[in-house]
Amino acid sequence: MSNEITVLDDGHPISFTFDCINAYHGGGFPGGVAHALKAMQAAFPLLSAMPLERREVEIVTAFPGHGGRDALEMVTRAVTGGRLVLDKSIGGTHVINDPPGPYVFRFSYRGKTAEAVIKPGHVKEEFITLGAKPGKTPDEIARHEELKAEMAYRLLPLAGSAVYAVRLI
């Protein structure tokens, strides 16, 4: 599966790979980058058969992570354009106990809105538990970093639609 997404910038195609998005982000949250990329890959085809004009995409998400925000910004320029809204009420509080947790993305484009919601099994309970733990030990911090990378590289080979269920709303 491609780890790339193509959008239009004033009619001109521009493509972004996971690696270039992750480099822009700085690499601290590769799982978040992968989640946003997979959500876009799953949802954008429902909005248009052609690549989307990046500056026309509006986004509402429950996902607060820096990697996800940076991926959405790089591809759509929604942060800069004031078209990205964080709304935790559209997700659950915990992906394991109150699905889908924050893993909900709504993309609007030219009068259509597609919602991408995480499918079960893609976020490990250990990742959630360790991420929420205050006062992590150095070993726990190192393990959490491993889990961030593991999640990204586990999701990347999958199609966006294998990770996120999408529907027009």
TAZIDA-V375469 format. One record per pair of residues at least 12 apart in sequence whose C-alpha atoms are under 6 Angstrom apart, sorted by the first residue. I is the first residue (numbers start at 1). J is the second residue. D is the distance in Angstrom with one decimal. If there is no record, write none. Layout:
I&J&D ; I&J&D
//
This chain:
1&157&5.4 ; 1&158&5.9 ; 1&159&5.7 ; 3&17&5.6 ; 3&18&5.6 ; 4&16&5.4 ; 4&17&4.2 ; 7&51&4.8 ; 7&52&5.1 ; 7&53&6.0 ; 7&54&5.7 ; 8&51&6.0 ; 8&52&5.7 ; 8&53&4.5 ; 8&54&5.8 ; 9&53&5.9 ; 21&71&5.9 ; 25&70&5.7 ; 29&67&4.9 ; 30&149&5.9 ; 30&152&5.6 ; 31&148&5.1 ; 31&151&5.5 ; 31&152&4.2 ; 32&67&4.4 ; 32&68&4.5 ; 33&67&4.5 ; 33&68&4.8 ; 33&71&5.4 ; 34&152&5.3 ; 36&68&5.0 ; 38&160&4.2 ; 39&116&5.8 ; 39&160&6.0 ; 41&160&5.1 ; 42&160&4.4 ; 42&161&4.8 ; 43&114&5.8 ; 43&166&6.0 ; 54&76&4.4 ; 55&76&5.7 ; 57&108&5.7 ; 57&109&5.1 ; 58&83&4.9 ; 58&107&5.7 ; 58&108&5.0 ; 59&84&4.8 ; 59&106&5.5 ; 59&107&4.7 ; 60&84&5.9 ; 60&85&4.7 ; 60&86&5.9 ; 60&106&5.1 ; 61&86&5.2 ; 61&87&5.7 ; 61&104&5.6 ; 61&105&4.4 ; 62&86&5.6 ; 62&87&5.0 ; 62&88&4.1 ; 62&90&6.0 ; 62&91&5.6 ; 62&102&4.6 ; 62&104&5.6 ; 63&102&4.6 ; 63&103&5.6 ; 91&104&5.9 ; 103&118&5.5 ; 104&116&5.8 ; 104&117&4.7 ; 113&168&5.7 ; 113&169&5.6 ; 114&167&5.5 ; 114&168&4.3 ; 114&169&5.9 ; 115&166&5.4 ; 115&167&5.5 ; 116&164&5.5 ; 116&165&5.5 ; 116&166&4.4 ; 117&164&5.2 ; 117&165&5.3 ; 118&164&4.5 ; 119&163&5.6 ; 119&164&5.4
//
